[in-house]
Amino acid sequence: MISMIYLYVKVLHVVSVITWMAGLFYLPRLFVYHAESLSAGSVVDVFLVMEERLYRFIILPSSWVVWLSGVGLIWLGGWWDYWALIKVAFVVCLTVFQIFLGIYLRAFKLQKNRHSGKFYRLINEIPTVCLLIIVFMVIVKPL
């Protein structure tokens, strides 16, 4: 029987994954608009505030809760298999992606962005691919 604590941690994990993914999908999209409007003075300031708040108040806390609750689920559930290793590998990829988003955010803040809107559109697909693989591993457990 699954304990109530496990279920509460699982709820926390799922909600945190949703908020983290929303941030990882939205921040590169903001970067697209930001990169394409570098000459529009006050709009750039608005993008900087939006990007900073999204990263600091949604993406970072959500990622920490995802990791902590994920470890909690493994510990409470006592499961570990090859599918879980693949899932964790792609969660690591999302975390690395998040770190790069932080680097790009800093470049925008310092007015040193070197990438085009096209670049940010392209990298915006990374979390989608990772999410598809992670959900496949969790639901199908193919290995």
N, C-alpha and C positions, 0 to 999 in steps of 0.2 A: 504494500500500500504506500502511495506517495504521501509524504508528510505535508501538512499545511504550510510549513515554512518553505518547503521546496516550491510549492505552487505560488506563494507570494513572491519569492525570488524570481520565479519564471515570469510572472506578470511584470515585475520591475524590469527584467531583462528585455522582454518584447517591447514594452513602451520605450525604453531607452534606445533600442535598435531603431525603432521608427523615427524618433527625434534625431538621432545621429545621422541616419540615412537622409532624412529631409535636409539637414544642414549640408551634408556632403553633395547632395544634388543641387542645392540652391546656390552655394557659394561660388562654384565655377561659373554659373550663369550670371551672377552679379559681376564677376570678373570680366565676362564677355562684354557686358554693357559698359563697364568701367573702362576697359581697354579701348573701346570704340568711341568713347566720349571724352578723351583726355583734354580736349581743348575747351570744353564747356565748364568753366570755373566752378560755380556753386554746385553743379550736379556732381562733380568729382568729390566734393566734400560730403555730400549726402551718401554717395557710394561708400566712401571710407567709413563713415559712421555705421552704416548698415552692415558692411563686411566685418568690421571689428566686433560689433555686438553679436552677430551671428556666430562668429568663431569663438569668442570668449564666453558667451552666456548660453549657447545651445550646443555647439559642436564639442567643445572641450569637456563640459560636465557630462554630456551624454556618453561620450566615448569612455570616460572613467567608469561610469555606472555599468556600461555594457561589459567592460573587462571584469570589473569586480563581481557583478552578478553572474557572468559566465563562469568564472572560476568557482563561485559559490554553487552554481548548478552542477558543475563537475564534481565538486566535493560532496555535496548533499546527495546527488544521484548515484554516485559511485560508478559511473559509466565512462568508458574511454575506448574508442575503437578507431580504425583507420579513417572512416568518414569524418570523425571528429577532428582528427589531425589535419585533414584537408580543409575543413571548415575554419579551424584556427589559423591555418596558413593564409587563407584569404582575409580573415579579420586582421591579421598582421599587415597584409597588403593595404587594406583600408586605412589602417593606422598610419602607415608610411605615406599614403596619399594625403591624409589629413595633415601630416607634418609638412609636406610640400605645399599644401594650401596655405599653411601658416607662413612659409617662406615667401610665397607669392604675395600674400597680404602685406607682409613687411616691405616688399619691393614697391608695392603701390603706395604705401605710407611714405616711403622715402623718395617717391617719384622716380623710381628706377626700374619700373616694369619694362621688360624686354620682349614680352610675348604679345601676340596679336589676339584679337577676338577669336579667330579661327583655332588657335592653339587651345584656348580655354574651352571652346566648343568640343574639340577632340577629347581632351582629358575628362570632360564631363561624362563620358561614356564609361570610364573606369569603374566608378562605383556601381553602375548598372550590371556590368559583367561580373564583378565580385559578388554582388547580391544574388544574382541568378545562381551562381555556383554554390554559394552558402545555403540558400534555400533548398536547392536540389539535394545537397548533402544531408541537411537536417530532415527533410521529408522522406526521401527515397532511401537514404543510407545504403548506397550501392555496394560498399565493400564489406 
